Amino acid sequence: MELYIGYFAGFLGTVCWVPQAWKAWATRDTSGLSLAANILFLLTVTLWLVYGLLVTDWPLIFANGCALLIVLSIVAAKLKYK
Amino acid sequence: MELYIGYFAGFLGTVCWVPQAWKAWATRDTSGLSLAANILFLLTVTLWLVYGLLVTDWPLIFANGCALLIVLSIVAAKLKYK
């Protein structure tokens, strides 16, 4: 039971940023987005990926590898359309 | 070494949303924020908190308890100033 909640939380934590990336690129409206928060979050996801690689934890590597690409695209949209 | 990276990633993943919450309330500009993404992220953080409580993991409980309050304030700002 706990395990399913953990896996679902991990999955949701990765895909939940897809609507934000989509919105930023589709509307080009990124004025409300905090660049500081998104760069710090990008750093967070990168650190989790490094941690996952160091301890060879595949769910961590996979989830944060995907999240890295999505968050990178949000930061790119913010820098492009600021 | 891995442990320090993990702890720092956990800490950063919680505090990184403070600038976003601050920006949303200070500028009242939430037009670029995706409500769907932030509600899904709120659900993610809630699930991690529930998971932490079920397996009695205090770092998870503390980090996600704090994150829950911050993300809740971002969603509240988005709903108030949409």
Backbone of each chain as nested JSON, in Angstrom:
{
  "chains": [
    {"id": "A", "residues": [
      {"number": 1, "name": "MET", "atoms": {"N": [0.847, -1.216, 0.0], "CA": [0.0, 0.0, 0.0], "C": [0.881, 1.265, 0.0]}},
      {"number": 2, "name": "GLU", "atoms": {"N": [1.802, 1.365, 0.993], "CA": [2.716, 2.506, 1.048], "C": [3.528, 2.594, -0.242]}},
      {"number": 3, "name": "LEU", "atoms": {"N": [3.942, 1.417, -0.732], "CA": [4.794, 1.355, -1.919], "C": [4.074, 1.937, -3.14]}},
      {"number": 4, "name": "TYR", "atoms": {"N": [2.781, 1.6, -3.273], "CA": [2.013, 2.111, -4.411], "C": [1.893, 3.633, -4.327]}},
      {"number": 5, "name": "ILE", "atoms": {"N": [1.656, 4.133, -3.092], "CA": [1.558, 5.59, -2.895], "C": [2.889, 6.246, -3.263]}},
      {"number": 6, "name": "GLY", "atoms": {"N": [4.004, 5.639, -2.84], "CA": [5.335, 6.169, -3.15], "C": [5.611, 6.197, -4.651]}},
      {"number": 7, "name": "TYR", "atoms": {"N": [5.278, 5.098, -5.325], "CA": [5.499, 5.038, -6.776], "C": [4.624, 6.063, -7.5]}},
      {"number": 8, "name": "PHE", "atoms": {"N": [3.354, 6.158, -7.059], "CA": [2.436, 7.093, -7.715], "C": [2.897, 8.536, -7.481]}},
      {"number": 9, "name": "ALA", "atoms": {"N": [3.361, 8.83, -6.257], "CA": [3.874, 10.174, -5.95], "C": [5.081, 10.482, -6.83]}},
      {"number": 10, "name": "GLY", "atoms": {"N": [5.971, 9.509, -7.019], "CA": [7.145, 9.693, -7.872], "C": [6.767, 9.952, -9.317]}},
      {"number": 11, "name": "PHE", "atoms": {"N": [5.78, 9.198, -9.799], "CA": [5.299, 9.355, -11.171], "C": [4.661, 10.738, -11.364]}},
      {"number": 12, "name": "LEU", "atoms": {"N": [3.773, 11.094, -10.414], "CA": [3.05, 12.358, -10.5], "C": [3.999, 13.552, -10.389]}},
      {"number": 13, "name": "GLY", "atoms": {"N": [5.021, 13.426, -9.545], "CA": [5.993, 14.503, -9.358], "C": [6.793, 14.789, -10.624]}},
      {"number": 14, "name": "THR", "atoms": {"N": [6.849, 13.805, -11.509], "CA": [7.56, 13.991, -12.776], "C": [6.647, 14.575, -13.84]}},
      {"number": 15, "name": "VAL", "atoms": {"N": [5.449, 13.977, -13.996], "CA": [4.555, 14.413, -15.078], "C": [3.815, 15.712, -14.763]}},
      {"number": 16, "name": "CYS", "atoms": {"N": [3.737, 16.098, -13.469], "CA": [2.928, 17.271, -13.106], "C": [3.436, 18.553, -13.758]}},
      {"number": 17, "name": "TRP", "atoms": {"N": [4.722, 18.591, -14.202], "CA": [5.255, 19.813, -14.808], "C": [5.023, 19.902, -16.306]}},
      {"number": 18, "name": "VAL", "atoms": {"N": [4.453, 18.831, -16.889], "CA": [4.156, 18.86, -18.328], "C": [3.157, 19.984, -18.671]}},
      {"number": 19, "name": "PRO", "atoms": {"N": [2.031, 20.129, -17.91], "CA": [1.1, 21.223, -18.244], "C": [1.761, 22.608, -18.156]}},
      {"number": 20, "name": "GLN", "atoms": {"N": [2.702, 22.782, -17.205], "CA": [3.383, 24.087, -17.079], "C": [4.29, 24.354, -18.284]}},
      {"number": 21, "name": "ALA", "atoms": {"N": [5.047, 23.321, -18.714], "CA": [5.922, 23.47, -19.884], "C": [5.072, 23.754, -21.121]}},
      {"number": 22, "name": "TRP", "atoms": {"N": [3.989, 22.992, -21.265], "CA": [3.077, 23.156, -22.399], "C": [2.524, 24.583, -22.432]}},
      {"number": 23, "name": "LYS", "atoms": {"N": [2.028, 25.053, -21.28], "CA": [1.433, 26.387, -21.197], "C": [2.459, 27.458, -21.565]}},
      {"number": 24, "name": "ALA", "atoms": {"N": [3.684, 27.327, -21.041], "CA": [4.722, 28.336, -21.284], "C": [5.047, 28.441, -22.773]}},
      {"number": 25, "name": "TRP", "atoms": {"N": [5.181, 27.291, -23.453], "CA": [5.54, 27.309, -24.875], "C": [4.349, 27.667, -25.762]}},
      {"number": 26, "name": "ALA", "atoms": {"N": [3.13, 27.243, -25.357], "CA": [1.94, 27.488, -26.19], "C": [1.498, 28.943, -26.109]}},
      {"number": 27, "name": "THR", "atoms": {"N": [1.523, 29.533, -24.907], "CA": [1.006, 30.893, -24.74], "C": [2.12, 31.945, -24.783]}},
      {"number": 28, "name": "ARG", "atoms": {"N": [3.378, 31.511, -24.634], "CA": [4.538, 32.411, -24.533], "C": [4.4, 33.378, -23.36]}},
      {"number": 29, "name": "ASP", "atoms": {"N": [3.447, 33.079, -22.455], "CA": [3.243, 33.931, -21.283], "C": [3.971, 33.302, -20.099]}},
      {"number": 30, "name": "THR", "atoms": {"N": [5.118, 33.875, -19.748], "CA": [5.886, 33.328, -18.621], "C": [6.083, 34.396, -17.541]}},
      {"number": 31, "name": "SER", "atoms": {"N": [5.289, 35.484, -17.64], "CA": [5.522, 36.616, -16.732], "C": [5.332, 36.237, -15.261]}},
      {"number": 32, "name": "GLY", "atoms": {"N": [4.385, 35.337, -14.97], "CA": [4.142, 34.973, -13.578], "C": [5.12, 33.955, -13.028]}},
      {"number": 33, "name": "LEU", "atoms": {"N": [5.932, 33.356, -13.916], "CA": [6.873, 32.331, -13.473], "C": [8.095, 32.961, -12.812]}},
      {"number": 34, "name": "SER", "atoms": {"N": [8.505, 32.413, -11.678], "CA": [9.712, 32.89, -11.004], "C": [10.924, 32.167, -11.593]}},
      {"number": 35, "name": "LEU", "atoms": {"N": [11.838, 32.936, -12.203], "CA": [13.05, 32.341, -12.783], "C": [13.889, 31.7, -11.674]}},
      {"number": 36, "name": "ALA", "atoms": {"N": [14.003, 32.401, -10.529], "CA": [14.788, 31.881, -9.397], "C": [14.262, 30.526, -8.955]}},
      {"number": 37, "name": "ALA", "atoms": {"N": [12.926, 30.421, -8.77], "CA": [12.328, 29.163, -8.306], "C": [12.595, 28.041, -9.306]}},
      {"number": 38, "name": "ASN", "atoms": {"N": [12.46, 28.34, -10.603], "CA": [12.62, 27.289, -11.612], "C": [14.075, 26.867, -11.794]}},
      {"number": 39, "name": "ILE", "atoms": {"N": [15.008, 27.81, -11.622], "CA": [16.428, 27.433, -11.699], "C": [16.809, 26.604, -10.464]}},
      {"number": 40, "name": "LEU", "atoms": {"N": [16.296, 26.998, -9.3], "CA": [16.564, 26.215, -8.08], "C": [15.956, 24.815, -8.197]}},
      {"number": 41, "name": "PHE", "atoms": {"N": [14.764, 24.731, -8.827], "CA": [14.129, 23.429, -8.991], "C": [14.911, 22.569, -9.99]}},
      {"number": 42, "name": "LEU", "atoms": {"N": [15.447, 23.223, -11.024], "CA": [16.294, 22.525, -12.004], "C": [17.525, 21.942, -11.295]}},
      {"number": 43, "name": "LEU", "atoms": {"N": [18.108, 22.731, -10.395], "CA": [19.26, 22.282, -9.619], "C": [18.869, 21.107, -8.708]}},
      {"number": 44, "name": "THR", "atoms": {"N": [17.668, 21.202, -8.106], "CA": [17.161, 20.131, -7.239], "C": [17.065, 18.809, -8.003]}},
      {"number": 45, "name": "VAL", "atoms": {"N": [16.425, 18.872, -9.178], "CA": [16.214, 17.67, -9.994], "C": [17.56, 17.093, -10.447]}},
      {"number": 46, "name": "THR", "atoms": {"N": [18.511, 17.991, -10.798], "CA": [19.852, 17.548, -11.197], "C": [20.561, 16.832, -10.049]}},
      {"number": 47, "name": "LEU", "atoms": {"N": [20.42, 17.394, -8.823], "CA": [21.038, 16.772, -7.648], "C": [20.433, 15.401, -7.363]}},
      {"number": 48, "name": "TRP", "atoms": {"N": [19.102, 15.271, -7.517], "CA": [18.448, 13.974, -7.306], "C": [18.929, 12.962, -8.335]}},
      {"number": 49, "name": "LEU", "atoms": {"N": [19.148, 13.447, -9.565], "CA": [19.648, 12.57, -10.631], "C": [21.067, 12.099, -10.298]}},
      {"number": 50, "name": "VAL", "atoms": {"N": [21.925, 13.034, -9.853], "CA": [23.299, 12.693, -9.461], "C": [23.274, 11.701, -8.299]}},
      {"number": 51, "name": "TYR", "atoms": {"N": [22.396, 11.976, -7.315], "CA": [22.248, 11.08, -6.157], "C": [21.81, 9.688, -6.617]}},
      {"number": 52, "name": "GLY", "atoms": {"N": [20.823, 9.647, -7.524], "CA": [20.333, 8.373, -8.064], "C": [21.438, 7.599, -8.768]}},
      {"number": 53, "name": "LEU", "atoms": {"N": [22.277, 8.318, -9.533], "CA": [23.39, 7.687, -10.248], "C": [24.432, 7.151, -9.257]}},
      {"number": 54, "name": "LEU", "atoms": {"N": [24.709, 7.93, -8.201], "CA": [25.711, 7.528, -7.206], "C": [25.286, 6.275, -6.427]}},
      {"number": 55, "name": "VAL", "atoms": {"N": [23.987, 6.188, -6.11], "CA": [23.52, 5.022, -5.349], "C": [22.86, 3.985, -6.266]}},
      {"number": 56, "name": "THR", "atoms": {"N": [22.942, 4.222, -7.6], "CA": [22.364, 3.335, -8.633], "C": [20.918, 2.941, -8.317]}},
      {"number": 57, "name": "ASP", "atoms": {"N": [20.088, 3.994, -8.153], "CA": [18.664, 3.777, -7.897], "C": [17.908, 4.124, -9.187]}},
      {"number": 58, "name": "TRP", "atoms": {"N": [17.457, 3.088, -9.92], "CA": [16.859, 3.319, -11.247], "C": [15.571, 4.123, -11.235]}},
      {"number": 59, "name": "PRO", "atoms": {"N": [14.642, 3.902, -10.268], "CA": [13.446, 4.761, -10.253], "C": [13.827, 6.241, -10.097]}},
      {"number": 60, "name": "LEU", "atoms": {"N": [14.803, 6.551, -9.234], "CA": [15.258, 7.941, -9.046], "C": [15.892, 8.483, -10.336]}},
      {"number": 61, "name": "ILE", "atoms": {"N": [16.723, 7.658, -10.981], "CA": [17.4, 8.082, -12.205], "C": [16.38, 8.373, -13.301]}},
      {"number": 62, "name": "PHE", "atoms": {"N": [15.42, 7.446, -13.467], "CA": [14.432, 7.591, -14.535], "C": [13.525, 8.808, -14.3]}},
      {"number": 63, "name": "ALA", "atoms": {"N": [12.968, 8.89, -13.059], "CA": [12.037, 9.984, -12.754], "C": [12.718, 11.346, -12.888]}},
      {"number": 64, "name": "ASN", "atoms": {"N": [13.951, 11.462, -12.361], "CA": [14.608, 12.766, -12.384], "C": [15.248, 13.088, -13.73]}},
      {"number": 65, "name": "GLY", "atoms": {"N": [15.556, 12.047, -14.511], "CA": [16.019, 12.274, -15.883], "C": [14.917, 12.905, -16.718]}},
      {"number": 66, "name": "CYS", "atoms": {"N": [13.686, 12.352, -16.577], "CA": [12.525, 12.902, -17.293], "C": [12.212, 14.309, -16.791]}},
      {"number": 67, "name": "ALA", "atoms": {"N": [12.178, 14.477, -15.445], "CA": [11.863, 15.778, -14.861], "C": [12.87, 16.837, -15.304]}},
      {"number": 68, "name": "LEU", "atoms": {"N": [14.143, 16.44, -15.423], "CA": [15.192, 17.375, -15.85], "C": [14.863, 17.989, -17.209]}},
      {"number": 69, "name": "LEU", "atoms": {"N": [14.43, 17.147, -18.151], "CA": [14.104, 17.63, -19.497], "C": [12.909, 18.585, -19.47]}},
      {"number": 70, "name": "ILE", "atoms": {"N": [11.893, 18.219, -18.671], "CA": [10.678, 19.048, -18.613], "C": [10.986, 20.402, -17.968]}},
      {"number": 71, "name": "VAL", "atoms": {"N": [11.706, 20.382, -16.847], "CA": [12.007, 21.631, -16.127], "C": [12.975, 22.493, -16.943]}},
      {"number": 72, "name": "LEU", "atoms": {"N": [13.895, 21.832, -17.651], "CA": [14.815, 22.56, -18.533], "C": [14.026, 23.323, -19.605]}},
      {"number": 73, "name": "SER", "atoms": {"N": [12.959, 22.708, -20.116], "CA": [12.167, 23.367, -21.158], "C": [11.371, 24.539, -20.579]}},
      {"number": 74, "name": "ILE", "atoms": {"N": [10.975, 24.444, -19.288], "CA": [10.273, 25.567, -18.639], "C": [11.24, 26.745, -18.452]}},
      {"number": 75, "name": "VAL", "atoms": {"N": [12.462, 26.451, -17.998], "CA": [13.47, 27.503, -17.803], "C": [13.822, 28.14, -19.157]}},
      {"number": 76, "name": "ALA", "atoms": {"N": [13.942, 27.307, -20.199], "CA": [14.251, 27.812, -21.55], "C": [13.144, 28.744, -22.036]}},
      {"number": 77, "name": "ALA", "atoms": {"N": [11.871, 28.364, -21.798], "CA": [10.741, 29.201, -22.215], "C": [10.767, 30.531, -21.458]}},
      {"number": 78, "name": "LYS", "atoms": {"N": [11.067, 30.464, -20.158], "CA": [11.119, 31.677, -19.337], "C": [12.226, 32.618, -19.846]}},
      {"number": 79, "name": "LEU", "atoms": {"N": [13.394, 32.071, -20.206], "CA": [14.496, 32.887, -20.688], "C": [14.19, 33.455, -22.074]}},
      {"number": 80, "name": "LYS", "atoms": {"N": [13.502, 32.677, -22.893], "CA": [13.201, 33.106, -24.259], "C": [12.098, 34.159, -24.306]}},
      {"number": 81, "name": "TYR", "atoms": {"N": [11.052, 33.981, -23.5], "CA": [9.881, 34.866, -23.572], "C": [9.768, 35.808, -22.387]}},
      {"number": 82, "name": "LYS", "atoms": {"N": [10.89, 36.177, -21.774], "CA": [10.761, 37.032, -20.587], "C": [10.54, 38.492, -20.986]}}
    ]},
    {"id": "B", "residues": [
      {"number": 1, "name": "MET", "atoms": {"N": [29.062, 11.182, 1.254], "CA": [29.002, 12.083, 0.093], "C": [27.614, 12.04, -0.581]}},
      {"number": 2, "name": "GLU", "atoms": {"N": [27.172, 10.817, -0.963], "CA": [25.838, 10.668, -1.565], "C": [24.761, 11.202, -0.615]}},
      {"number": 3, "name": "LEU", "atoms": {"N": [24.967, 10.896, 0.684], "CA": [23.977, 11.276, 1.683], "C": [23.815, 12.794, 1.76]}},
      {"number": 4, "name": "TYR", "atoms": {"N": [24.953, 13.52, 1.691], "CA": [24.903, 14.984, 1.735], "C": [24.177, 15.53, 0.512]}},
      {"number": 5, "name": "ILE", "atoms": {"N": [24.439, 14.922, -0.655], "CA": [23.757, 15.35, -1.888], "C": [22.262, 15.112, -1.747]}},
      {"number": 6, "name": "GLY", "atoms": {"N": [21.896, 13.945, -1.205], "CA": [20.483, 13.623, -1.007], "C": [19.796, 14.597, -0.057]}},
      {"number": 7, "name": "TYR", "atoms": {"N": [20.455, 14.879, 1.07], "CA": [19.879, 15.822, 2.04], "C": [19.753, 17.227, 1.438]}},
      {"number": 8, "name": "PHE", "atoms": {"N": [20.797, 17.646, 0.691], "CA": [20.766, 18.986, 0.107], "C": [19.674, 19.075, -0.967]}},
      {"number": 9, "name": "ALA", "atoms": {"N": [19.526, 18.004, -1.762], "CA": [18.467, 17.966, -2.778], "C": [17.094, 18.051, -2.113]}},
      {"number": 10, "name": "GLY", "atoms": {"N": [16.92, 17.338, -1.004], "CA": [15.653, 17.363, -0.277], "C": [15.354, 18.755, 0.272]}},
      {"number": 11, "name": "PHE", "atoms": {"N": [16.378, 19.402, 0.809], "CA": [16.228, 20.746, 1.366], "C": [15.878, 21.75, 0.259]}},
      {"number": 12, "name": "LEU", "atoms": {"N": [16.648, 21.67, -0.856], "CA": [16.461, 22.6, -1.971], "C": [15.09, 22.416, -2.631]}},
      {"number": 13, "name": "GLY", "atoms": {"N": [14.65, 21.157, -2.72], "CA": [13.351, 20.856, -3.328], "C": [12.193, 21.441, -2.544]}},
      {"number": 14, "name": "THR", "atoms": {"N": [12.44, 21.725, -1.252], "CA": [11.396, 22.323, -0.418], "C": [11.446, 23.846, -0.51]}},
      {"number": 15, "name": "VAL", "atoms": {"N": [12.645, 24.423, -0.353], "CA": [12.741, 25.887, -0.304], "C": [12.683, 26.54, -1.689]}},
      {"number": 16, "name": "CYS", "atoms": {"N": [12.898, 25.762, -2.765], "CA": [12.973, 26.371, -4.105], "C": [11.663, 27.037, -4.52]}},
      {"number": 17, "name": "TRP", "atoms": {"N": [10.529, 26.646, -3.883], "CA": [9.245, 27.241, -4.28], "C": [8.921, 28.521, -3.532]}},
      {"number": 18, "name": "VAL", "atoms": {"N": [9.769, 28.88, -2.559], "CA": [9.533, 30.126, -1.814], "C": [9.564, 31.346, -2.755]}},
      {"number": 19, "name": "PRO", "atoms": {"N": [10.576, 31.478, -3.675], "CA": [10.566, 32.645, -4.575], "C": [9.322, 32.715, -5.458]}},
      {"number": 20, "name": "GLN", "atoms": {"N": [8.774, 31.532, -5.849], "CA": [7.57, 31.52, -6.679], "C": [6.358, 32.006, -5.89]}},
      {"number": 21, "name": "ALA", "atoms": {"N": [6.233, 31.521, -4.643], "CA": [5.118, 31.944, -3.8], "C": [5.219, 33.449, -3.521]}},
      {"number": 22, "name": "TRP", "atoms": {"N": [6.445, 33.9, -3.227], "CA": [6.693, 35.313, -2.951], "C": [6.311, 36.174, -4.156]}},
      {"number": 23, "name": "LYS", "atoms": {"N": [6.762, 35.76, -5.331], "CA": [6.488, 36.513, -6.553], "C": [4.982, 36.595, -6.827]}},
      {"number": 24, "name": "ALA", "atoms": {"N": [4.296, 35.457, -6.657], "CA": [2.852, 35.413, -6.945], "C": [2.08, 36.379, -6.047]}},
      {"number": 25, "name": "TRP", "atoms": {"N": [2.42, 36.399, -4.739], "CA": [1.693, 37.26, -3.808], "C": [2.133, 38.713, -3.919]}},
      {"number": 26, "name": "ALA", "atoms": {"N": [3.424, 38.947, -4.216], "CA": [3.936, 40.322, -4.266], "C": [3.477, 41.038, -5.536]}},
      {"number": 27, "name": "THR", "atoms": {"N": [3.491, 40.337, -6.675], "CA": [3.163, 40.999, -7.952], "C": [1.705, 40.781, -8.358]}},
      {"number": 28, "name": "ARG", "atoms": {"N": [1.047, 39.791, -7.74], "CA": [-0.322, 39.387, -8.102], "C": [-0.408, 38.938, -9.556]}},
      {"number": 29, "name": "ASP", "atoms": {"N": [0.762, 38.687, -10.169], "CA": [0.811, 38.246, -11.566], "C": [0.981, 36.733, -11.572]}},
      {"number": 30, "name": "THR", "atoms": {"N": [-0.12, 36.034, -11.843], "CA": [-0.061, 34.567, -11.859], "C": [-0.482, 34.035, -13.231]}},
      {"number": 31, "name": "SER", "atoms": {"N": [-0.525, 34.937, -14.233], "CA": [-1.058, 34.535, -15.547], "C": [-0.241, 33.421, -16.199]}},
      {"number": 32, "name": "GLY", "atoms": {"N": [1.074, 33.41, -15.986], "CA": [1.903, 32.386, -16.618], "C": [1.903, 31.055, -15.877]}},
      {"number": 33, "name": "LEU", "atoms": {"N": [1.349, 31.046, -14.663], "CA": [1.344, 29.811, -13.869], "C": [0.254, 28.865, -14.35]}},
      {"number": 34, "name": "SER", "atoms": {"N": [0.591, 27.594, -14.501], "CA": [-0.389, 26.583, -14.871], "C": [-1.083, 26.081, -13.605]}},
      {"number": 35, "name": "LEU", "atoms": {"N": [-2.421, 26.297, -13.544], "CA": [-3.181, 25.833, -12.375], "C": [-3.122, 24.313, -12.293]}},
      {"number": 36, "name": "ALA", "atoms": {"N": [-3.248, 23.638, -13.459], "CA": [-3.209, 22.169, -13.504], "C": [-1.893, 21.655, -12.918]}},
      {"number": 37, "name": "ALA", "atoms": {"N": [-0.76, 22.219, -13.374], "CA": [0.553, 21.77, -12.9], "C": [0.678, 21.963, -11.393]}},
      {"number": 38, "name": "ASN", "atoms": {"N": [0.217, 23.114, -10.893], "CA": [0.376, 23.394, -9.466], "C": [-0.55, 22.559, -8.586]}},
      {"number": 39, "name": "ILE", "atoms": {"N": [-1.763, 22.24, -9.106], "CA": [-2.66, 21.37, -8.342], "C": [-2.106, 19.939, -8.331]}},
      {"number": 40, "name": "LEU", "atoms": {"N": [-1.564, 19.486, -9.474], "CA": [-0.951, 18.156, -9.534], "C": [0.272, 18.076, -8.607]}},
      {"number": 41, "name": "PHE", "atoms": {"N": [1.035, 19.184, -8.535], "CA": [2.205, 19.198, -7.663], "C": [1.786, 19.198, -6.188]}},
      {"number": 42, "name": "LEU", "atoms": {"N": [0.671, 19.898, -5.904], "CA": [0.117, 19.903, -4.542], "C": [-0.277, 18.48, -4.145]}},
      {"number": 43, "name": "LEU", "atoms": {"N": [-0.883, 17.756, -5.089], "CA": [-1.275, 16.362, -4.857], "C": [-0.033, 15.493, -4.644]}},
      {"number": 44, "name": "THR", "atoms": {"N": [1.024, 15.751, -5.442], "CA": [2.285, 15.015, -5.314], "C": [2.872, 15.163, -3.908]}},
      {"number": 45, "name": "VAL", "atoms": {"N": [2.961, 16.409, -3.465], "CA": [3.538, 16.711, -2.154], "C": [2.691, 16.082, -1.037]}},
      {"number": 46, "name": "THR", "atoms": {"N": [1.358, 16.123, -1.202], "CA": [0.451, 15.513, -0.221], "C": [0.684, 14.005, -0.157]}},
      {"number": 47, "name": "LEU", "atoms": {"N": [0.836, 13.37, -1.339], "CA": [1.072, 11.921, -1.379], "C": [2.399, 11.559, -0.715]}},
      {"number": 48, "name": "TRP", "atoms": {"N": [3.461, 12.371, -0.954], "CA": [4.756, 12.126, -0.305], "C": [4.635, 12.271, 1.212]}},
      {"number": 49, "name": "LEU", "atoms": {"N": [3.807, 13.235, 1.638], "CA": [3.6, 13.432, 3.08], "C": [2.883, 12.21, 3.672]}},
      {"number": 50, "name": "VAL", "atoms": {"N": [1.831, 11.725, 2.975], "CA": [1.09, 10.541, 3.427], "C": [2.028, 9.332, 3.464]}},
      {"number": 51, "name": "TYR", "atoms": {"N": [2.84, 9.19, 2.409], "CA": [3.814, 8.09, 2.349], "C": [4.799, 8.184, 3.521]}},
      {"number": 52, "name": "GLY", "atoms": {"N": [5.302, 9.393, 3.783], "CA": [6.232, 9.614, 4.892], "C": [5.618, 9.247, 6.233]}},
      {"number": 53, "name": "LEU", "atoms": {"N": [4.313, 9.609, 6.398], "CA": [3.609, 9.289, 7.646], "C": [3.418, 7.778, 7.781]}},
      {"number": 54, "name": "LEU", "atoms": {"N": [3.087, 7.102, 6.656], "CA": [2.847, 5.649, 6.685], "C": [4.118, 4.869, 7.029]}},
      {"number": 55, "name": "VAL", "atoms": {"N": [5.271, 5.333, 6.494], "CA": [6.521, 4.611, 6.763], "C": [7.336, 5.293, 7.876]}},
      {"number": 56, "name": "THR", "atoms": {"N": [6.719, 6.321, 8.518], "CA": [7.351, 7.086, 9.61], "C": [8.776, 7.533, 9.254]}},
      {"number": 57, "name": "ASP", "atoms": {"N": [8.873, 8.255, 8.125], "CA": [10.163, 8.798, 7.682], "C": [10.146, 10.302, 7.963]}},
      {"number": 58, "name": "TRP", "atoms": {"N": [10.846, 10.729, 9.025], "CA": [10.759, 12.125, 9.465], "C": [11.298, 13.144, 8.461]}},
      {"number": 59, "name": "PRO", "atoms": {"N": [12.429, 12.876, 7.769], "CA": [12.862, 13.845, 6.753], "C": [11.792, 14.066, 5.676]}},
      {"number": 60, "name": "LEU", "atoms": {"N": [11.141, 12.971, 5.231], "CA": [10.062, 13.079, 4.229], "C": [8.881, 13.87, 4.79]}},
      {"number": 61, "name": "ILE", "atoms": {"N": [8.5, 13.568, 6.038], "CA": [7.363, 14.252, 6.668], "C": [7.653, 15.749, 6.788]}},
      {"number": 62, "name": "PHE", "atoms": {"N": [8.847, 16.089, 7.268], "CA": [9.193, 17.494, 7.495], "C": [9.281, 18.266, 6.169]}},
      {"number": 63, "name": "ALA", "atoms": {"N": [10.039, 17.704, 5.189], "CA": [10.234, 18.382, 3.905], "C": [8.905, 18.586, 3.182]}},
      {"number": 64, "name": "ASN", "atoms": {"N": [8.058, 17.534, 3.165], "CA": [6.807, 17.641, 2.422], "C": [5.734, 18.398, 3.179]}},
      {"number": 65, "name": "GLY", "atoms": {"N": [5.842, 18.43, 4.51], "CA": [4.933, 19.257, 5.3], "C": [5.173, 20.731, 4.983]}},
      {"number": 66, "name": "CYS", "atoms": {"N": [6.456, 21.13, 4.924], "CA": [6.814, 22.514, 4.576], "C": [6.407, 22.822, 3.132]}},
      {"number": 67, "name": "ALA", "atoms": {"N": [6.756, 21.906, 2.213], "CA": [6.445, 22.116, 0.8], "C": [4.938, 22.258, 0.578]}},
      {"number": 68, "name": "LEU", "atoms": {"N": [4.158, 21.483, 1.338], "CA": [2.696, 21.527, 1.221], "C": [2.178, 22.943, 1.477]}},
      {"number": 69, "name": "LEU", "atoms": {"N": [2.703, 23.596, 2.524], "CA": [2.255, 24.947, 2.87], "C": [2.644, 25.948, 1.774]}},
      {"number": 70, "name": "ILE", "atoms": {"N": [3.874, 25.798, 1.243], "CA": [4.352, 26.735, 0.219], "C": [3.546, 26.58, -1.069]}},
      {"number": 71, "name": "VAL", "atoms": {"N": [3.364, 25.324, -1.507], "CA": [2.642, 25.079, -2.765], "C": [1.169, 25.458, -2.618]}},
      {"number": 72, "name": "LEU", "atoms": {"N": [0.611, 25.221, -1.422], "CA": [-0.773, 25.613, -1.154], "C": [-0.931, 27.127, -1.325]}},
      {"number": 73, "name": "SER", "atoms": {"N": [0.079, 27.886, -0.902], "CA": [-0.012, 29.342, -1.012], "C": [0.123, 29.785, -2.481]}},
      {"number": 74, "name": "ILE", "atoms": {"N": [0.872, 29.017, -3.306], "CA": [0.969, 29.332, -4.74], "C": [-0.376, 29.078, -5.423]}},
      {"number": 75, "name": "VAL", "atoms": {"N": [-1.0, 27.928, -5.106], "CA": [-2.317, 27.597, -5.688], "C": [-3.353, 28.631, -5.243]}},
      {"number": 76, "name": "ALA", "atoms": {"N": [-3.291, 29.048, -3.969], "CA": [-4.231, 30.049, -3.452], "C": [-4.063, 31.374, -4.197]}},
      {"number": 77, "name": "ALA", "atoms": {"N": [-2.796, 31.775, -4.448], "CA": [-2.536, 33.022, -5.18], "C": [-3.075, 32.928, -6.603]}},
      {"number": 78, "name": "LYS", "atoms": {"N": [-2.868, 31.77, -7.238], "CA": [-3.35, 31.568, -8.605], "C": [-4.871, 31.667, -8.664]}},
      {"number": 79, "name": "LEU", "atoms": {"N": [-5.564, 31.073, -7.683], "CA": [-7.027, 31.096, -7.657], "C": [-7.544, 32.502, -7.349]}},
      {"number": 80, "name": "LYS", "atoms": {"N": [-6.818, 33.227, -6.499], "CA": [-7.252, 34.566, -6.099], "C": [-7.024, 35.607, -7.192]}},
      {"number": 81, "name": "TYR", "atoms": {"N": [-5.868, 35.515, -7.877], "CA": [-5.498, 36.554, -8.857], "C": [-5.58, 36.079, -10.295]}},
      {"number": 82, "name": "LYS", "atoms": {"N": [-6.443, 35.101, -10.58], "CA": [-6.476, 34.59, -11.956], "C": [-7.247, 35.539, -12.865]}}
    ]}
  ]
}
